[in-house]
Amino acid sequence: MEWIRRVFRSEIRESHVALALIFCLVIMSAMSVALVWQAQIIANQREAIRWLEQLKAGN
């Protein structure tokens, strides 16, 4: 419990804030790319499901 107090009482330097912002930017960029990639996979699966439904119905 004492180490938590020490961590939160330490001074935050401007360089630490800049590093945290850069880290967040990189992570959010990666998440955006992953989201677009997943959307493409879902769209392809939707097309495959429609094709299978048509095949099953005999159309």
Kinemage of the C-alpha trace (Angstrom):
@kinemage 1
@onewidth
@group {chain A} dominant
@subgroup {mainchain}
@vectorlist {calphas} color= white
{ca met a 1} P 0.000 0.000 0.000
{ca glu a 2} L 2.868 2.330 0.729
{ca trp a 3} L 4.317 1.934 -2.769
{ca ile a 4} L 1.008 3.111 -4.255
{ca arg a 5} L 1.289 6.337 -2.270
{ca arg a 6} L 4.868 6.818 -3.452
{ca val a 7} L 3.933 6.248 -7.087
{ca phe a 8} L 1.062 8.713 -7.055
{ca arg a 9} L 2.997 11.360 -5.118
{ca ser a 10} L 5.899 11.432 -7.556
{ca glu a 11} L 6.153 14.433 -9.829
{ca ile a 12} L 5.069 14.011 -13.402
{ca arg a 13} L 7.530 15.456 -15.851
{ca glu a 14} L 6.597 16.883 -19.219
{ca ser a 15} L 8.641 14.203 -20.964
{ca his a 16} L 6.555 11.511 -19.272
{ca val a 17} L 3.362 13.128 -20.505
{ca ala a 18} L 4.750 13.288 -24.043
{ca leu a 19} L 5.730 9.613 -23.907
{ca ala a 20} L 2.272 8.675 -22.614
{ca leu a 21} L 0.604 10.640 -25.423
{ca ile a 22} L 2.826 9.016 -28.064
{ca phe a 23} L 2.100 5.582 -26.598
{ca cys a 24} L -1.658 6.264 -26.669
{ca leu a 25} L -1.449 7.509 -30.245
{ca val a 26} L 0.372 4.367 -31.384
{ca ile a 27} L -2.056 2.067 -29.574
{ca met a 28} L -5.117 3.896 -30.938
{ca ser a 29} L -3.698 3.758 -34.453
{ca ala a 30} L -3.187 0.017 -34.144
{ca met a 31} L -6.718 -0.401 -32.831
{ca ser a 32} L -8.106 1.602 -35.770
{ca val a 33} L -6.279 -0.593 -38.258
{ca ala a 34} L -7.543 -3.709 -36.468
{ca leu a 35} L -11.109 -2.373 -36.554
{ca val a 36} L -10.995 -1.749 -40.311
{ca trp a 37} L -9.460 -5.204 -40.843
{ca gln a 38} L -12.210 -6.855 -38.774
{ca ala a 39} L -14.911 -4.949 -40.673
{ca gln a 40} L -13.587 -6.355 -43.947
{ca ile a 41} L -13.611 -9.892 -42.527
{ca ile a 42} L -17.199 -9.465 -41.313
{ca ala a 43} L -18.280 -8.178 -44.728
{ca asn a 44} L -16.701 -11.204 -46.418
{ca gln a 45} L -18.428 -13.549 -43.963
{ca arg a 46} L -21.773 -11.867 -44.658
{ca glu a 47} L -21.321 -12.521 -48.381
{ca ala a 48} L -20.462 -16.167 -47.706
{ca ile a 49} L -23.530 -16.589 -45.494
{ca arg a 50} L -25.808 -15.113 -48.166
{ca trp a 51} L -24.294 -17.439 -50.767
{ca leu a 52} L -24.842 -20.465 -48.503
{ca glu a 53} L -28.437 -19.416 -47.796
{ca gln a 54} L -29.120 -19.129 -51.529
{ca leu a 55} L -27.503 -22.506 -52.116
{ca lys a 56} L -29.635 -24.081 -49.391
{ca ala a 57} L -32.851 -22.480 -50.686
{ca gly a 58} L -32.063 -23.611 -54.237
{ca asn a 59} L -32.215 -20.166 -55.830
